[in-house]
Amino acid sequence: MTRTSIGLAILLGLLAYGCGNSNHDAVAASTATPEGGAPFSLRLSGIDPGDFVSARMQIDSVQVSGGGAVLANAVLTPEVDLAPPGQAHLLASFTAPAGIEEVEFAVAFSGGTVSTTKGKLDVDAQCHTLRLAGKVGRIAERRHAVIQLDLARSLVPSGAGLTLVPHFELVY
């Protein structure tokens, strides 16, 4: 097997594994405001745009939870352009209850389009939900956490468009 075949097999395996049902519909859209907590925000930015002039992504759902409770379950910015450098788009605002040390984030995409100097491509992102955790103490330092999505590595050619295979990190 060649490296390309192995890479394609791994990619297809990840896509098949990651494509499933979320609990977004099972949880009513709400934002809890526990007493004694500080307000924070979750943001999304693109890094390393590569050849992309524009990378517009539609956000399907955002959920922040901690201490067994849903802290935010509403999308504040339903479409973001991740190609321009230095922009961190607001996805959710939440309040962390006193005594909670860690919060969990889940961000689901419904699709997108990217533009290069040569044309426009659709992005298939429906099977990908970013799931990560953040330390409340670190988030409190700047009052926000930012998910940095590496565009050049995350948007992989497939068929007539691109597929989102997320490479990301959480920064404070």
Contact map, one row per residue, 1 for C-alpha under 8 A:
1110110000000000000000000000000000000000000000000000000000000000000000000000000000000000000000000000000000000000000000000000000000000000000000000000000000000000000000000000
1111110000000000000000000000000000000000000000000000000000000000000000000000000000000000000000000000000000000000000000000000000000000000000000000000000000000000000000000000
1111111000000000000000000000000000000000000000000000000000000000000000000000000000000000000000000000000000000000000000000000000000000000000000000000000000000000000000000000
0111111100000000000000000000000000000000000000000000000000000000000000000000000000000000000000000000000000000000000000000000000000000000000000000000000000000000000000000000
1111111110000000000000000000000000000000000000000000000000000000000000000000000000000000000000000000000000000000000000000000000000000000000000000000000000000000000000000000
1111111111000000000000000000000000000000000000000000000000000000000000000000000000000000000000000000000000000000000000000000000000000000000000000000000000000000000000000000
0011111111100000000000000000000000000000000000000000000000000000000000000000000000000000000000000000000000000000000000000000000000000000000000000000000000000000000000000000
0001111111110000000000000000000000000000000000000000000000000000000000000000000000000000000000000000000000000000000000000000000000000000000000000000000000000000000000000000
0000111111111000000000000000000000000000000000000000000000000000000000000000000000000000000000000000000000000000000000000000000000000000000000000000000000000000000000000000
0000011111111100000000000000000000000000000000000000000000000000000000000000000000000000000000000000000000000000000000000000000000000000000000000000000000000000000000000000
0000001111111110000000000000000000000000000000000000000000000000000000000000000000000000000000000000000000000000000000000000000000000000000000000000000000000000000000000000
0000000111111111000000000000000000000000000000000000000000000000000000000000000000000000000000000000000000000000000000000000000000000000000000000000000000000000000000000000
0000000011111111100000000000000000000000000000000000000000000000000000000000000000000000000000000000000000000000000000000000000000000000000000000000000000000000000000000000
0000000001111111110000000000000000000000000000000000000000000000000000000000000000000000000000000000000000000000000000000000000000000000000000000000000000000000000000000000
0000000000111111111000000000000000000000000000000000000000000000000000000000000000000000000000000000000000000000000000000000001000000000000000000000000000000000000010000000
0000000000011111111000000000000000000000000000000000000000000000000000000000000000000000000000000000000000000000000000000000000000000000000000000000000000000000000000000000
0000000000001111111100000000000000000000000000000000000000000000000000000000000000000000000000000000000000000000000000000000000000000000000000000000000000000000000000000000
0000000000000111111100000000000000000000000000000000000000000000000000000000000000000000000000000000000000000000000000000000001110000000000000000000000000000000000000000000
0000000000000011111110000000000000000000000000000000000000000000000000000000000000000000000000000000000000000000000000000000011100000000000000000000000000000000000000000000
0000000000000000111111000000000000000000000000000000000000000000000000000000000000000000000000000000000000000000000000000000001000000000000000000000000000000000000000000000
0000000000000000001111100000000000000000000000000000000000000000000000000000000000000000000000000000000000000000000000000000000000000000000000000000000000000000000000000000
0000000000000000000111111000000000000000000000000000000000000000000000000000000000000000000000000000000000000000000000000000000000000000000000000000000000000000000000000000
0000000000000000000011111110000000000000000000000000000000000000000000000000000000000000000000000000000000000000000000000000000000000000000000000000000000000000000000000000
0000000000000000000001111111000000000000000000000000000000001000000000000000000000000000000000000000000000000000000000000000000000000000000000000000000000000000000000000000
0000000000000000000001111111000000000000000000000000000000000000000000000000000000000000000000000000000000000000000000000000000000000000000000000000000000000000000000000000
0000000000000000000000111111000000000000000000000000000000000000000000000000000000000000000000000000000000000000000000000000000000000000000000000000000000000000000000000000
0000000000000000000000111111100000000000000000000000000000000000000000000000000000000000000000000000000000000000000000000000000000000000000000000000000000000000000000000000
0000000000000000000000011111110000000000000000000000000000000000000000001000000000000000000000000000000000000000000000000000000000000000000000000000000000000000000000000000
0000000000000000000000000011111000000000000000000000000000000000000000011100000000000000000000000000000000000000000000000000000000000000000000000000000000000000000000000000
0000000000000000000000000001111100000000000000000000000000000000000001111100000000000000000000000000000000000000000000000000000000000000000000000000000000000000000000000000
0000000000000000000000000000111110000000000000000000000000000000000001111100000000000000000001000000000000000000000000000000000000000000000000000000000000000000000000000000
0000000000000000000000000000011111000000000000000000000000000000000001110000000000000000000001100000000000000000000000000000000000000000000000000000000000000000000000000000
0000000000000000000000000000001111100000000000000000000000000000000000100000000000000000000001100000000000000000000000000000000000000000000000000000000000000000000000000000
0000000000000000000000000000000111111000000000000000000000000000000000000000000000000000000000111000000000000000000000000000000000000000000000000000000000000000000000000000
0000000000000000000000000000000011111000000000000000000000000000000000000000000000000000000000001100000000000000000000000000000000000000000000000000000000000000000000000000
0000000000000000000000000000000001111100000000000000000000000000000000000000000000000000000000001100000000000000000000000000000000000000000000000000000000000000000000000000
0000000000000000000000000000000001111110000000000000000000000000000000000000000000000000000000111100000000000000000000000000000000000000000000000000000000000000000000000000
0000000000000000000000000000000000011111000000000000000000000000000000000000000000000000000000111000000000000000000000000000000000000000000100000000000000000000000000000000
0000000000000000000000000000000000001111100000000000000000000000000000000000000000000000000011110000000000000000000000000000000000000000000000100000000000000000000000000000
0000000000000000000000000000000000000111110000000000000000000000000000000000000000000000000011110000000000000000000000000000000000000000001100111000000000000000000000000000
0000000000000000000000000000000000000011111000000000000000000000000000000000000000000000011111000000000000000000000000000000000000000000000000111000000000000000000000000000
0000000000000000000000000000000000000001111100000000000000000000000000000000000000000000011110000000000000000000000000000000000000000000000000011110000000000000000000000000
0000000000000000000000000000000000000000111110000000000000000000000000000000000000000001111100000000000000000000000000000000000000000000000000011110000000000000000000000000
0000000000000000000000000000000000000000011111000000000000000000000000000000000000000001111000000000000000000000000000000000000000000000000000000111100000000000000000000000
0000000000000000000000000000000000000000001111100000000000000000000000000000000001000111100000000000000000000000000000000000000000000000000000000111100000000000000000000000
0000000000000000000000000000000000000000000111111000000000000000000000000000000001111011000000000000000000000000000000000000000000000000000000000001111000000000000000000000
0000000000000000000000000000000000000000000011111000000000000000000000000000000001101000000000000000000000000000000000000000000000000000000000000001111000000000000000000000
0000000000000000000000000000000000000000000001111100000000000000000000000000000000000000000000000000000000000000000000000000000000000000000000000000011100000000000000000000
0000000000000000000000000000000000000000000001111111100000000000000000000000000001110000000000000000000000000000000000000000000000000000000000000000011100000000000000000000
0000000000000000000000000000000000000000000000011111000000000000000000000000000000000000000000000000000000000000000000000000000000000000000000000000001100000000000000000000
0000000000000000000000000000000000000000000000001111100000000000000000000000000000000000000000000000000000000000000110000000000000000000000000000000000100000000000000000000
0000000000000000000000000000000000000000000000001111111000000000000000000000000000100000000000000000000000000000011110000000000000000000000000000000000000000000000000000000
0000000000000000000000000000000000000000000000001011111000000000000000000000000000110000000000000000000000000000011110000000000000000000000000000000000000000000000000000000
0000000000000000000000000000000000000000000000000001111100000000000000000000000011110000000000000000000000000000111100000000000000000000000000000000000000000000000000000000
0000000000000000000000000000000000000000000000000001111110000000000000000000000111100000000000000000000000000001111000000000000000000000000000000000000000000000000000000000
0000000000000000000000000000000000000000000000000000011111000000000000000000001111100000000000000000000000000001110000000000000000000000000000000000000000000000000000000000
0000000000000000000000000000000000000000000000000000001111100000000000000000001111000000000000000000000000001111100000000000000000000000000000000000000000000000000000000000
0000000000000000000000000000000000000000000000000000000111110000000000000000011100000000000000000000000000001111000000000000000000000000000000000000000000000000000000000000
0000000000000000000000000000000000000000000000000000000011111100000000000010111100000000000000000000000000111110000000000000000000000000000000000000000000000000000000000000
0000000000000000000000000000000000000000000000000000000001111100000000000010010000000000000000000000000000111100000000000000000000000000000000000000000000000000000000000000
0000000000000000000000010000000000000000000000000000000000111110000000001110000000000000000000000000000001111000000000000000000000000000000000000000000000000000000000000000
0000000000000000000000000000000000000000000000000000000000111111000000011110000000000000001100000000000011110000000000000000000000000000000000000000000000000000000000000000
0000000000000000000000000000000000000000000000000000000000001111100001111100000000000000000100000000000011100000000000000000000000000000000000000000000000000000000000000000
0000000000000000000000000000000000000000000000000000000000000111110001111000000000000000000101000000001111000000000000000000000000000000000000000000000000000000000000000000
0000000000000000000000000000000000000000000000000000000000000011111111110000000000000000000000000000001110000000000000000000000000000000000000000000000000000000000000000000
0000000000000000000000000000000000000000000000000000000000000001111111100000000000000000000000010001011100000000000000000000000000000000000000000000000000000000000000000000
0000000000000000000000000000000000000000000000000000000000000000111110000000000000000000000000000001011000000000000000000000000000000000000000000000000000000000000000000000
0000000000000000000000000000000000000000000000000000000000000000111111000000000000000000000000000000000000000000000000000000000000000000000000000000000000000000000000000000
0000000000000000000000000000000000000000000000000000000000000000111111100000000000000000000000000000000000000000000000000000000000000000000000000000000000000000000000000000
0000000000000000000000000000011100000000000000000000000000000011110111111000000000000000000000000000000000000000000000000000000000000000000000000000000000000000000000000000
0000000000000000000000000000011110000000000000000000000000000011110011111000000000000000000001110000000000000000000000000000000000000000000000000000000000000000000000000000
0000000000000000000000000000111100000000000000000000000000000111100001111100000000000000000111000000000000000000000000000000000000000000000000000000000000000000000000000000
0000000000000000000000000001111000000000000000000000000000001111000001111110000000000000000100000000000000000000000000000000000000000000000000000000000000000000000000000000
0000000000000000000000000000111000000000000000000000000000001110000000011111000000000000000100000000000000000000000000000000000000000000000000000000000000000000000000000000
0000000000000000000000000000000000000000000000000000000000111100000000001111110000000000001100000000000000000000000000000000000000000000000000000000000000000000000000000000
0000000000000000000000000000000000000000000000000000000000000000000000000111110000000000011100000000000000000000000000000000000000000000000000000000000000000000000000000000
0000000000000000000000000000000000000000000000000000000000100000000000000011111100000000111000000000000000000000000000000000000000000000000000000000000000000000000000000000
0000000000000000000000000000000000000000000000000000000001110000000000000011111100000000001000000000000000000000000000000000000000000000000000000000000000000000000000000000
0000000000000000000000000000000000000000000000000000000111100000000000000000111110000000000000000000000000000000000000000000000000000000000000000000000000000000000000000000
0000000000000000000000000000000000000000000000000000001111100000000000000000111111000000100000000000000000000000000000000000000000000000000000000000000000000000000000000000
0000000000000000000000000000000000000000000000000000011110000000000000000000001111110000000000000000000000000000000000000000000000000000000000000000000000000000000000000000
0000000000000000000000000000000000000000000011101000011110000000000000000000000111111010000000000000000000000000000000000000000000000000000000000000001000000000000000000000
0000000000000000000000000000000000000000000001101001111100000000000000000000000011111000000000000000000000000000000000000000000000000000000000000000001000000000000000000000
0000000000000000000000000000000000000000000001001000110000000000000000000000000011111110000000000000000000000000000000000000000000000000000000000000000000000000000000000000
0000000000000000000000000000000000000000000001100000000000000000000000000000000001111110000000000000000000000000000000000000000000000000000000000000000000000000000000000000
0000000000000000000000000000000000000000000010000000000000000000000000000000000000011111000000000000000000000000000000000000000000000000000000000000000000000000000000000000
0000000000000000000000000000000000000000000011000000000000000000000000000000000001011111100000000000000000000000000000000000000000000000000000000000000000000000000000000000
0000000000000000000000000000000000000000001111000000000000000000000000000000000000000111110000000000000000000000000000000000000000000000000000000100000000000000000000000000
0000000000000000000000000000000000000000001110000000000000000000000000000000100100000011111000000000000000000000000000000000000000000000000000000000000000000000000000000000
0000000000000000000000000000000000000000111100000000000000000000000000000001100000000001111110000000000000000000000000000000000000000000000000000000000000000000000000000000
0000000000000000000000000000000000000000111100000000000000000100000000000011110000000000111110000000000000000000000000000000000000000000000000000000000000000000000000000000
0000000000000000000000000000000000000000111000000000000000000111000000011111000000000000011111000000000000000000000000000000000000000000000000000000000000000000000000000000
0000000000000000000000000000000000000011110000000000000000000000000000010000000000000000011111100000000000000000000000000000000000000000000000000000000000000000000000000000
0000000000000000000000000000001110000011100000000000000000000001000000110000000000000000000111110000000000000000000000000000000000000000000000000000000000000000000000000000
0000000000000000000000000000000111001111000000000000000000000000000000100000000000000000000011111000000000000000000000000000000000000000000000000000000000000000000000000000
0000000000000000000000000000000001001111000000000000000000000000010000100000000000000000000001111101001000000000000000000000000000000001000000000000000000000000000000000000
0000000000000000000000000000000001111100000000000000000000000000000000000000000000000000000000111111000000000000000000000000000000000000000000000000000000000000000000000000
0000000000000000000000000000000000111000000000000000000000000000000000000000000000000000000000011111000000000000000000000000000000000000000000000000000000000000000000000000
0000000000000000000000000000000000000000000000000000000000000000000000000000000000000000000000001111100000000000000000000000000000000000000000000000000000000000000000000000
0000000000000000000000000000000000000000000000000000000000000000011000000000000000000000000000011111111000000000000000000000000000000001000000000000000000000000000000000000
0000000000000000000000000000000000000000000000000000000000000000000000000000000000000000000000000011111000000000000000000000000000000011100000000000000000000000000000000000
0000000000000000000000000000000000000000000000000000000000000000011000000000000000000000000000000001111100000000000000000000000000001111000000000000000000000000000000000000
0000000000000000000000000000000000000000000000000000000000000001111000000000000000000000000000010001111110000000000000000000000000001111000000000000000000000000000000000000
0000000000000000000000000000000000000000000000000000000000000001110000000000000000000000000000000000011111000000000000000000000000111100000000000000000000000000000000000000
0000000000000000000000000000000000000000000000000000000000000111100000000000000000000000000000000000001111100000000000000000000001111100000000000000000000000000000000000000
0000000000000000000000000000000000000000000000000000000000001111000000000000000000000000000000000000000111110000000000000000000011110000000000000000000000000000000000000000
0000000000000000000000000000000000000000000000000000000000111110000000000000000000000000000000000000000011111000000000000000000011100000000000000000000000000000000000000000
0000000000000000000000000000000000000000000000000000000000111100000000000000000000000000000000000000000001111100000000000000010111000000000000000000000000000000000000000000
0000000000000000000000000000000000000000000000000000000011111000000000000000000000000000000000000000000000111110000000000000111110000000000000000000000000000000000000000000
0000000000000000000000000000000000000000000000000000000011110000000000000000000000000000000000000000000000011111000000000001110000000000000000000000000000000000000000000000
0000000000000000000000000000000000000000000000000000000011100000000000000000000000000000000000000000000000001111100000000111110000000000000000000000000000000000000000000000
0000000000000000000000000000000000000000000000000000001111000000000000000000000000000000000000000000000000000111110000000111100000000000000000000000000000000000000000000000
0000000000000000000000000000000000000000000000000000011110000000000000000000000000000000000000000000000000000011111000011110000000000000000000000000000000000000000000000000
0000000000000000000000000000000000000000000000000001111100000000000000000000000000000000000000000000000000000001111100011110000000000000000000000000000000000000000000000000
0000000000000000000000000000000000000000000000000001111000000000000000000000000000000000000000000000000000000000111111111000000000000000000000000000000000000000000000000000
0000000000000000000000000000000000000000000000000011110000000000000000000000000000000000000000000000000000000000011111110000000000000000000000000000000000000000000000000000
0000000000000000000000000000000000000000000000000011100000000000000000000000000000000000000000000000000000000000001111100000000000000000000000000000000000000000000000000000
0000000000000000000000000000000000000000000000000000000000000000000000000000000000000000000000000000000000000000001111110000000000000000000000000000000000000000000000000000
0000000000000000000000000000000000000000000000000000000000000000000000000000000000000000000000000000000000000000001111111000000000000000000000000000000000000000000000000000
0000000000000000000000000000000000000000000000000000000000000000000000000000000000000000000000000000000000000000111101111100000000000000000000000000000000000000000000000000
0000000000000000000000000000000000000000000000000000000000000000000000000000000000000000000000000000000000000000111000111110000000000000000000000000000000000001110000000000
0000000000000000000000000000000000000000000000000000000000000000000000000000000000000000000000000000000000000011110000011111000000000000000000000000000000000001110000000000
0000000000000000000000000000000000000000000000000000000000000000000000000000000000000000000000000000000000000011110000001111100000000000000000000000000000100000111100000000
0000000000000000000000000000000000000000000000000000000000000000000000000000000000000000000000000000000000000111000000000111110000000000000000000000000000000000111100000000
0000000000000000000000000000000000000000000000000000000000000000000000000000000000000000000000000000000000001111000000000011111100000000000000000000000000000000001100000000
0000000000000000001000000000000000000000000000000000000000000000000000000000000000000000000000000000000000011110000000000001111100000000000000000000000000000000000000000000
0000000000000010011100000000000000000000000000000000000000000000000000000000000000000000000000000000000000001000000000000000111110000000000000000000000000000000000000000000
0000000000000000011000000000000000000000000000000000000000000000000000000000000000000000000000000000000000011000000000000000111111000000000000000000000000000000000111000000
0000000000000000010000000000000000000000000000000000000000000000000000000000000000000000000000000000000001111000000000000000001111100000000000000000000000000000000000000000
0000000000000000000000000000000000000000000000000000000000000000000000000000000000000000000000000000000011110000000000000000000111110000000000000000000000000000000001000000
0000000000000000000000000000000000000000000000000000000000000000000000000000000000000000000000000000000111100000000000000000000011111000000000000000000000000000000000000000
0000000000000000000000000000000000000000000000000000000000000000000000000000000000000000000000000000000111000000000000000000000001111100000000000000000000000000000000000100
0000000000000000000000000000000000000000000000000000000000000000000000000000000000000000000000000000011110000000000000000000000000111110000000000000000000000000000000000000
0000000000000000000000000000000000000000000000000000000000000000000000000000000000000000000000000000011110000000000000000000000000011111011000001000000000000000000000000100
0000000000000000000000000000000000000000000000000000000000000000000000000000000000000000000000000000111000000000000000000000000000001111111000000000000000000000000000000000
0000000000000000000000000000000000000000000000000000000000000000000000000000000000000000000000010001111000000000000000000000000000000111111100000000000000000000000000000000
0000000000000000000000000000000000000000000000000000000000000000000000000000000000000000000000000000100000000000000000000000000000000011111110000000000000000000000000000000
0000000000000000000000000000000000000000000000000000000000000000000000000000000000000000000000000000000000000000000000000000000000000111111111000000000000000000000000000001
0000000000000000000000000000000000000001000000000000000000000000000000000000000000000000000000000000000000000000000000000000000000000111111111111000000000000000000000000001
0000000000000000000000000000000000000101000000000000000000000000000000000000000000000000000000000000000000000000000000000000000000000001111111110000000000000000000000000000
0000000000000000000000000000000000000000000000000000000000000000000000000000000000000000000000000000000000000000000000000000000000000000111111110000000000000000000000000001
0000000000000000000000000000000000000000000000000000000000000000000000000000000000000000000000000000000000000000000000000000000000000000011111111000000000000000000000000001
0000000000000000000000000000000000000011100000000000000000000000000000000000000000000000000000000000000000000000000000000000000000000000001111111000000000000000000000000000
0000000000000000000000000000000000000001111000000000000000000000000000000000000000000000000000000000000000000000000000000000000000000000001111111100000000000000000000000001
0000000000000000000000000000000000000001111000000000000000000000000000000000000000000000000000000000000000000000000000000000000000000100001001111110000000000000000000000111
0000000000000000000000000000000000000000011110000000000000000000000000000000000000000001000000000000000000000000000000000000000000000000000000011111000000000000000000000111
0000000000000000000000000000000000000000011110000000000000000000000000000000000000000000000000000000000000000000000000000000000000000000000000001111100000000000000000011110
0000000000000000000000000000000000000000000111100000000000000000000000000000000000000000000000000000000000000000000000000000000000000000000000000111110000000000000000011110
0000000000000000000000000000000000000000000111100000000000000000000000000000000000000000000000000000000000000000000000000000000000000000000000000011111001000000000001111000
0000000000000000000000000000000000000000000001111000000000000000000000000000000000000000000000000000000000000000000000000000000000000000000000000001111111000000000001110000
0000000000000000000000000000000000000000000001111100000000000000000000000000000001100000000000000000000000000000000000000000000000000000000000000000111111100000000000100000
0000000000000000000000000000000000000000000000011110000000000000000000000000000000000000000000000000000000000000000000000000000000000000000000000000011111100000000000000000
0000000000000000000000000000000000000000000000000000000000000000000000000000000000000000000000000000000000000000000000000000000000000000000000000000011111110000000011100000
0000000000000000000000000000000000000000000000000000000000000000000000000000000000000000000000000000000000000000000000000000000000000000000000000000111111110000001111100000
0000000000000000000000000000000000000000000000000000000000000000000000000000000000000000000000000000000000000000000000000010000000000000000000000000001111111000011111000000
0000000000000000000000000000000000000000000000000000000000000000000000000000000000000000000000000000000000000000000000000000000000000000000000000000000011111100011110000000
0000000000000000000000000000000000000000000000000000000000000000000000000000000000000000000000000000000000000000000000000000000000000000000000000000000000111111111000000000
0000000000000000000000000000000000000000000000000000000000000000000000000000000000000000000000000000000000000000000000000000000000000000000000000000000000011111111000000000
0000000000000000000000000000000000000000000000000000000000000000000000000000000000000000000000000000000000000000000000000000000000000000000000000000000000001111110000000000
0000000000000000000000000000000000000000000000000000000000000000000000000000000000000000000000000000000000000000000000001100000000000000000000000000000000001111110000000000
0000000000000000000000000000000000000000000000000000000000000000000000000000000000000000000000000000000000000000000000001111000000000000000000000000000000001111111000000000
0000000000000000000000000000000000000000000000000000000000000000000000000000000000000000000000000000000000000000000000001111000000000000000000000000000000111111111100000000
0000000000000000000000000000000000000000000000000000000000000000000000000000000000000000000000000000000000000000000000000011100000000000000000000000000001111100111110000000
0000000000000000000000000000000000000000000000000000000000000000000000000000000000000000000000000000000000000000000000000011100100000000000000000000000001110000011111000000
0000000000000010000000000000000000000000000000000000000000000000000000000000000000000000000000000000000000000000000000000000000100000000000000000000000011110000001111100000
0000000000000000000000000000000000000000000000000000000000000000000000000000000000000000000000000000000000000000000000000000000101000000000000000000110011100000000111110000
0000000000000000000000000000000000000000000000000000000000000000000000000000000000000000000000000000000000000000000000000000000000000000000000000000111011000000000011111000
0000000000000000000000000000000000000000000000000000000000000000000000000000000000000000000000000000000000000000000000000000000000000000000000000011110000000000000001111100
0000000000000000000000000000000000000000000000000000000000000000000000000000000000000000000000000000000000000000000000000000000000000000000000000011100000000000000000111110
0000000000000000000000000000000000000000000000000000000000000000000000000000000000000000000000000000000000000000000000000000000000010100000000001111000000000000000000011111
0000000000000000000000000000000000000000000000000000000000000000000000000000000000000000000000000000000000000000000000000000000000000000000000001111000000000000000000001111
0000000000000000000000000000000000000000000000000000000000000000000000000000000000000000000000000000000000000000000000000000000000000000011011011100000000000000000000000111
